Amino acid sequence: MTTMNHRHPAIVVSPPIFRHDVTPITMALNGAASHPQAQGALTSMLSRNTLNPADITVLFRNYSAPEPPPIELIRIPQFLELLVDALFRPGMKLNPEHKPKYVYLLAYATSVSETLPNKKSGGKSCLNKDDLKQTMNAIDKAHNICSTSKGSTELIADIGAIYHCIKFPVVSIGIVRWVEVTVMEPSYFKLSTEHTPIHLALLDEVVANHPLLHHSILSLFIKLFESKQDELEILVQLEMKKMLIERMVNLLSRGCVVPVVKYIKTCWQRGDTDISLIRYFVTEVLEAIAPPYSWEFVALFLPIVENEEITGNMRVEDSDPVSEFISHCKSNHREL
């Protein structure tokens, strides 16, 4: 840090920021040195954070061999992210000649299992490739649909095939990536005519099949909910946000309860969300739930339901869902 002399105003010069390449450390820790060809190819791509056909071909050749390197080498998260982007991110150009190699490596990394060496195997590890071929087929089919389909009409024709492919976790990760980039386009909702755009309907299927992707999908819904849609009329913006609330309630009904309620409660507390949307959320949730309720859920949701501004006109004596929920919580969670 350098300071000028006392005759001039003090100027602080910050030291330059260097980005450290941790690839050599990663390679050293996962035993890649025993497989120099695979190590060289991976190091080249990870250091540049980009894939290239030459190094992909080296890895493909190594992992197609009778005695391939350990699976852990190609399960490095950064490498898997790059493969998913190459196959599913809109706008990525993939040479058709090399595409099968990308598909093979992604399928291999996510479907092949490896058992540790033992006496029965003669000191060698054993590979289970039972799911490799069908995983490759699903990735390839989904990639072909995602890379060619532009609008809802084309997608509807392929909906059965997509639903089948979504059952494979790695394909669902790719679908989420593809949908995210597609729906975040500024003109997406302006051009959409359906109440629930088909890309978001596909995420409902992912939610139903893969709980581990719930948080990623909720993050996307939140980004959309908070995105500026200035090209849409105010009423259309409200309808879009209602549709996103429906998607969040679907997430909640599939087990992602606390994160969804926490987010809506934050929106209410910030005061930057139309109260009719909070009211709509309460209505949809009360239709979807039934006791018993966890203490954490009640602690989050009850204050929203009790708020007079939100639910005042929804209460009719004691027979409406709002009053019944409040009464149940007061009887069974007296500590609140």
N, C-alpha and C positions, 0 to 999 in steps of 0.2 A: 504494500500500500504506500503511495507516494503523496506528500503534501507540499504545495508550493511555498516559497518563503513568505515572511510576514508582510511584505509590501503589496502583495497581491491577495485577492480573495482565495481562501483555501479551496483547492480542487482535489477531490479524492478520486484516485484512479483505482478502480476495482481490478483485482487480478483476473486474468482470462480464465474462462471455465473450460475445462477439458473433459471430454466424454471418454471414459475408459471402456475399452473393448474387453468384456469379460469372457469372450469365447475361449481363449486358451485355458482359463481356469476351469470352465465347464468341461472342456474336453479332457483335462487332466483328472478331474474328479470322477468321470464316468467310465474310465478305462479304455478310452478310444485309442490310446497309443498302441494297443495290441492289434489294431486294424488300421494301418496307416492310410490305405486308400479311402476308406470311409471317413476317417478323421480329416484327411485333406479336403475332401469334397464338402463336408459339413462346415469345417472351419472357414473355407472360402465363402460360403453362402451366408453363414451367420454373422461373420465379420462385416459383410456389406449389407446385411439385412435384406437380401434379395436372392431369389432363386435363379438358376441359369441351367439350360438344357445339358451342358457338358457335365456339370457336377451331379445333376439329377441322374444322368445316364450311368455315371460311376456308381452311385448308390443303388440304382436299380440292378445293375449287374452284380453287385456284391450281395444284395438281398434276394437275388434269384438263384444264387449259387447253392450247391448242396450243403455247405457249411457256412451260413451267413453270419455276419457280426451280431452281437447282442441287440435285442430290440430296443433296449434303453437308449441307444445312440440316436435313434430317429424318433424318440418320444420326448425330445427336448421341446418344451412348450413353444419357444420361438419358431422352431422349424415347423411344428404342426400348424401354427398360426399362418405361416407363409404358405403352406400347402393349401389350407382352407381358403385363403384369400385368392390364390392362383386359380382354384377351381370354381369358386362361388361368388367372388366379389364382382359386381357388374363393372364392365369396362376393362377387365384384365384380358390381355391377348395371350392365348395359349396356342402354341404350334400343335396342330392336330397330330403330327407325327410323334410328338413327345408326350401327348396327353395320357396315353395308357401308363406311362412310367410314373407320372404324378399320382394317378388314380391308384396304382399298385402300391406305392410307398405309403400313401395315406391309409389305405385299407389294411396294409400289413401292420402298420404301427398301432392301429386301433382294434384289430380283431385277432391277431395271432397271439397266443399265450406261450410262455416258455417255462418249463419246469427245471428246477435246479439239478445239476449232475448227481447221480447216485450209483450204487453198485449195480442195480438192474440195468441201467442205461450204459454201463461200461465207462462211467466217469464223464459222459457227455450230456449236455442239456438236450431236452426233447422239445420239439415244437408242435403245437396243436394248430393246424391250419384249417380246421373244419369250417370256420366261418369266413375264410378269406375270399373265396370266389363270390359268394352272395353279397358280401360287403362291397367288393369291387363293382359288381353289377349295379348295386343300389347307388353308389357314388356316381358311376358313369351315367346312369339314367337321370338322376337328379341334376347333374351338371348339364346334360343336354337340354333339359327343360328350362333350367334357370338361365342358360346362356342364349337361348333363342326366343323364349316367350317374352313378349313386351306388355301385353294388356290382359285384362280379365278374361276376354273371350278365349284366347289361346290357352290360358291357365285352366279354365273350367274343363276344357277337353282333356287335360292331363291330370285332373284332380285325383283320380283313383290311383294313378301311378305314383304321384307325389305322396299321398297318404301311406302307401306301402313303403316307400323309401324312408319316410319320416320315422319309421319304427327303428331304424338304425341310428344310434346316438350320434355318430360322426356326421351323418347326413343332416340330422337336425341342427347341429352346430353350423353347418354350411348354409342351411335354409335361413337360420336366424341372421347370419351375416348378410346374405343376399337380400332378405326382407328389409333389414335395417338401412342398408345403403339406398334401396329403392324408395322406401316410404319417407326418407329424410330429404328427398328431392323437393325443392320449394314448390314445384307445381303439382306434386302428386295428388293432394287432396282437392285441388282445384279441378283436376281432370277426372276425379273419381265420381261415379254416379251411384254406387251401391251404398246402402246404410253401413254395412261392414265390408270394407274393401277386402278382396279375396286374399291379398298378401297377409293381412292381419288375421283373417280366418284361419290361415295355415298355422299361425302361431298358436291358436287354440288347440290344434292337434298336437303340436310339439309339447304344449303345457300338459296335455292329457297323458303323454307317453314318457316324459323325461323331467322328473322333479328337479334334477340337478341344474336344469336350465331356467328354472323359474326366476331366479334373481336377475339373470341377463335379460330376460324378456320384460320383467318389470322395469328395469332401467330404461329399456327402449320405450315402453309406454310412457314413462315419466318424461323422457326427452320430447316425445311427441306432444304430450299434454301441456308442456311448458313452452313449446316452440311458437314462434311468431307466425301467424297465418293471416297476415294483413291483406292478402288478396281475396280472402273469403269474407262474405258478409257476416255481420255479428251473429245473426241467428244460425247461420251455417257453422260458424265456429263453435257455438254452443252445442249443436247437434254432434259435431265431430268429437267434442270433449265428452259428451254423454256416451258415445260409442266406445271411447277409450275407458270410461268408467266401467262399462259393461265387460270389457276385456279384463280389467283389474278384478272385478267381482268374480269372474270365471277363474282367475288365478287364485283368488281367496278360497273359492269352493274346492279347488284342487290341492289345498294345503298350504298355500303361501299366505297365511292369515295375517300374522303380526306385521310383516313389512308393508303390506298393502294398507292396513288400517293406520299404521304409523304415518305413512305418506299423506293420506287424506286428512288425518288430524293436523299434520303440519301445514297443509294448504289452508285449513280452516283457521288455525292460530295465526298464520301470517296475514290473513285478511285479504289476500290477493286473488281469491277464487270466488266466482259468482256463487252466492249462497244456494241458488237453485241446483247447482251441481253437487254440492255437499248433501243437500236434501235427497237428490236422486240416488246418490251413493247409499245413504241410509235406507231408503226404500228398497233398493235392489238387494242389499245385504240382509235385511230382515226377512225378505222372501226366500233367501237361500239358506238360512241357518236354522238350527234347532238346538235346544239344550241337550246335554249340559255344556256350559261354557267355561273356558279356563279363566283363572283369575287375571292373567295378563291381557286376554282379549277384552274382558269386561272393563278393566282399568283404562284401556285405550278407547273403547267404543262407547261406553255408557255416557261420558261427558258430552259427546257429540249428540247422542240421541236425546239427552235431557235438555239440550239447549232449546229454549223457547223459540228463538228466531228460526231455527232449522226445522223443528218438528211441531211447533205450536198448532198449526192448522191441520196436522195429520192425526191429531188425537180426538177420538170420539168416545167420551165416557171412559170405560175401562176395557172395551172389547176390541180395540184396534191393536195392530202389531206393535206400535210404539209403546203404548201403555202396558201391554203384556210383557214386553221385554224389560221395561223399567221395573215393573212389579216383581218379575222373576229374579232380576239381579239384586234388588233390595232384600228379597227373602233369602237368597242363597249366598250372597256375598255381602254380609252385613258390615264387614271390615272396611268397605269402600265408602 
